[in-house]
Amino acid sequence: MLGAYGGSAPGYRLTSFLIDGDCALDAGALTETLSPAAQRRIRRVLLTHAHFDHITSLPFLVANLHGAEPPIEIVAPPPVLEAVRRHVFNGATWPDFARIPSARRPTIRYRPLEEGKPFDAGAFSVTAYPVHHVVPTYGYVVSADGVSVVFSGDTAPTERLWHAARRAEGVEAVFLECSFSDREKTLAEDSQHLTPDLVAGELPKLPPAVPVFLYHVKPLSLVRIRREVAALGTPRLRLLESETAFRFGGSRRRAAASS
């Protein structure tokens, strides 16, 4: 996790995950956290949606990787790709790197995902499911070697992603948004986000006994959210900070190798 927050302030980096070093999931803070060498390793950027806090560093990453071969893949269901194409890489807001250096040798290539259909992302697969937000937004089940991790994207209470998560093989973690405090519940509901109380309502829908890592906290709400999460008394809930590393599936892979 390169960036854990849903707002920007010194010390609070916007939402960004890096999977296996070569796939970014959302792009809030890629260029401010990764060295140029690490940026060059990225082969694809998977987007949950096109809100600015999830794509802030994408234009700068693409500019840094100008002329990359093969092109960097921007991966998402069509509504997200269309928003990025129309409003970001449109030749006005930012250069159209789908045509730079040339249409035959672009820096980026858009890869549309079909909802509910696994997409081969190298060493793992990703499957998109719609969640409830104010713009088209998707959560992802990321799977490899019989192990899965679930990323919610920005969402209000939702269903289809959790249905898929309960059916996924070997779920070891859920990364779940929690943007506002319970005191801001009306704002959360209007903007289709979660609070600690709403998170508690989602827990019965999730795979049981799996750790749930909370991210996308608004910096000005952090102190209250921390208190409210602690008051829930639910050990499986953990509030995340930026630049935190995770390793999943190690015991399963070692067992498979020795069998």
C-alpha positions in Angstrom: 0.0 0.0 0.0 1.7 3.2 -1.2 -1.1 5.6 -0.3 -3.9 4.8 2.2 -5.9 8.1 2.2 -8.9 9.6 0.4 -7.6 13.2 0.8 -4.4 15.0 0.4 -2.3 16.6 3.2 1.4 16.4 4.2 2.0 12.8 5.3 -1.3 11.6 3.9 -0.8 9.9 0.5 -3.7 9.3 -1.9 -4.9 5.8 -2.6 -2.4 3.6 -4.4 -1.6 -0.1 -4.2 1.3 -1.9 -6.0 1.0 -5.6 -6.7 4.0 -7.7 -7.4 5.9 -4.6 -8.4 4.5 -4.4 -11.9 0.8 -3.7 -11.4 -0.6 -0.6 -9.8 -4.2 -0.6 -8.4 -5.3 3.0 -8.5 -2.8 5.8 -9.0 -3.2 8.5 -6.3 0.5 8.6 -5.3 2.6 6.5 -7.6 5.2 9.1 -8.7 5.7 10.5 -5.2 6.4 7.1 -3.7 8.2 5.1 -6.4 11.7 5.8 -7.7 12.1 6.2 -11.4 13.5 2.6 -11.6 10.4 1.3 -9.8 8.1 3.3 -12.0 9.7 1.7 -15.1 8.7 -1.8 -13.8 5.0 -0.9 -13.9 3.3 -2.6 -16.9 -0.3 -1.9 -16.1 -2.5 0.4 -14.0 -5.8 -1.0 -12.8 -8.4 1.6 -11.9 -11.4 1.4 -9.6 -12.9 4.6 -11.0 -11.9 8.0 -12.4 -12.2 10.3 -9.4 -9.2 12.5 -9.1 -7.9 11.1 -5.8 -7.5 7.8 -7.6 -5.7 9.0 -10.7 -3.7 12.1 -9.5 -0.3 10.6 -10.4 -1.4 8.7 -13.5 -0.6 11.6 -16.0 2.8 12.1 -14.4 3.6 8.4 -14.4 2.7 8.1 -18.1 4.8 11.2 -18.9 7.8 9.6 -17.1 7.3 6.4 -19.1 7.0 8.2 -22.4 7.7 5.8 -25.3 7.5 2.7 -23.1 7.7 -0.6 -25.0 5.4 -2.4 -24.7 2.8 0.3 -23.9 1.6 0.7 -20.3 -1.9 -0.8 -20.0 -4.6 1.2 -18.4 -7.1 -1.5 -17.3 -10.7 -1.0 -16.1 -14.3 -1.6 -17.3 -15.3 0.6 -20.2 -17.0 3.5 -18.2 -13.8 4.2 -16.3 -11.6 4.1 -19.4 -14.0 6.4 -21.2 -13.8 8.9 -18.4 -10.0 8.8 -18.4 -9.8 9.1 -22.1 -12.3 11.9 -22.4 -11.3 14.0 -19.4 -7.5 13.3 -18.8 -5.6 12.1 -21.9 -7.6 14.3 -24.2 -4.9 16.5 -25.7 -6.2 19.5 -23.6 -6.0 18.5 -19.9 -3.0 16.3 -20.7 -1.4 15.0 -23.9 -3.0 12.0 -25.5 -0.4 9.4 -24.8 -2.5 6.8 -26.7 -1.1 8.6 -29.7 2.4 9.6 -28.4 5.0 9.0 -29.7 2.7 7.9 -32.5 -0.6 6.1 -33.0 1.4 3.0 -34.0 3.7 3.2 -31.0 1.6 4.6 -28.2 2.8 5.0 -24.6 -0.5 3.7 -23.2 -3.0 1.2 -24.3 -6.6 1.0 -22.9 -7.6 -2.6 -21.9 -11.4 -2.9 -21.2 -12.5 -5.4 -18.5 -15.8 -7.3 -18.6 -17.6 -7.4 -15.3 -17.3 -10.7 -13.6 -14.8 -12.1 -16.1 -11.2 -12.8 -14.9 -8.5 -10.8 -16.7 -4.9 -12.2 -16.9 -2.6 -9.7 -15.3 0.6 -11.7 -15.5 1.2 -13.7 -12.3 -2.4 -13.2 -11.1 -5.9 -12.6 -12.4 -8.2 -9.7 -11.6 -12.0 -9.8 -11.7 -14.1 -6.6 -11.6 -17.4 -6.2 -9.9 -19.5 -3.0 -9.7 -19.9 -1.3 -6.3 -22.2 1.5 -5.2 -20.6 5.0 -5.7 -21.6 8.3 -7.4 -19.7 7.4 -10.6 -19.2 4.0 -12.2 -16.8 2.3 -9.7 -15.5 -1.3 -9.4 -14.1 -3.5 -6.7 -11.6 -6.2 -7.6 -10.9 -9.8 -6.6 -7.2 -10.4 -7.2 -6.3 -14.1 -7.3 -3.2 -16.3 -7.8 -2.2 -19.9 -6.8 -5.4 -20.5 -4.9 -5.2 -17.3 -2.9 -7.4 -14.2 -3.3 -7.4 -10.6 -2.0 -10.4 -8.3 -2.3 -10.2 -4.5 -2.9 -13.5 -2.6 -2.5 -12.9 0.6 -4.4 -14.9 3.6 -3.1 -18.3 2.3 -2.1 -21.4 2.7 0.0 -23.0 -0.5 1.3 -22.9 -3.0 -1.6 -23.7 -6.6 -2.6 -22.2 -8.0 -5.8 -18.5 -7.7 -4.7 -19.2 -9.4 -1.4 -21.1 -12.2 -3.1 -18.1 -12.8 -5.3 -15.7 -12.5 -2.3 -17.6 -15.2 -0.4 -17.2 -17.5 -3.5 -13.6 -16.7 -4.2 -10.9 -19.3 -3.4 -8.6 -18.7 -0.4 -9.5 -15.1 0.5 -6.8 -13.9 2.9 -7.6 -10.2 3.2 -10.2 -7.5 2.3 -9.2 -3.9 1.7 -12.3 -1.9 2.5 -12.8 1.9 2.2 -13.9 3.9 5.3 -13.9 7.6 4.4 -15.8 9.5 7.0 -16.6 9.3 10.7 -20.0 8.3 12.1 -20.6 12.0 12.9 -20.4 12.6 9.1 -22.8 9.8 8.2 -25.1 12.1 6.2 -22.1 13.3 4.1 -21.0 9.7 3.7 -24.4 8.6 2.5 -24.8 11.5 0.1 -21.3 10.9 -1.4 -21.7 7.1 -1.2 -18.9 6.2 1.1 -18.6 4.3 4.4 -18.2 5.2 8.1 -17.2 2.8 10.9 -20.8 2.1 11.7 -21.6 1.3 8.0 -18.5 -0.9 7.8 -19.8 -2.9 10.8 -23.0 -3.5 8.7 -20.9 -4.8 5.8 -18.9 -7.3 7.9 -21.6 -10.1 7.9 -21.5 -10.0 4.0 -17.8 -10.6 3.8 -15.9 -13.9 4.0 -15.8 -14.8 7.7 -12.6 -14.6 9.9 -10.7 -12.7 7.2 -8.7 -9.5 8.2 -10.3 -6.3 6.9 -7.9 -3.4 6.3 -9.6 0.0 6.2 -8.3 2.6 3.8 -9.4 5.8 2.0 -9.8 7.7 5.3 -10.2 11.5 4.9 -7.3 13.0 6.8 -9.5 15.4 8.8 -11.7 12.5 9.9 -8.8 10.2 10.9 -8.8 10.9 14.7 -12.6 10.3 15.1 -12.5 7.2 12.8 -9.7 5.7 14.8 -11.7 6.1 18.0 -14.9 4.8 16.4 -13.2 1.7 14.9 -11.6 0.9 18.3 -15.0 1.3 19.9 -16.4 -1.4 17.6 -14.2 -3.9 19.4 -13.8 -6.0 16.3 -10.2 -7.4 16.1 -10.4 -8.2 12.4 -10.7 -4.5 11.5 -7.3 -2.7 11.1 -6.8 0.9 10.1 -4.1 1.3 7.5 -1.3 3.8 7.0 0.6 4.5 3.8 3.7 2.6 2.8 2.7 -0.7 4.4 3.7 -4.0 2.8 1.8 -7.3 2.7 2.6 -10.8 1.7 -0.2 -13.2 0.9 -0.2 -16.9 0.1 3.3 -17.7 1.3 2.3 -20.7 3.4 0.1 -22.1 0.6 2.9 -21.8 -2.0 5.4 -23.4 0.3 3.0 -26.3 1.0 2.4 -26.8 -2.7 6.1 -26.8 -3.5 6.8 -29.5 -0.9 3.9 -31.8 -1.8 
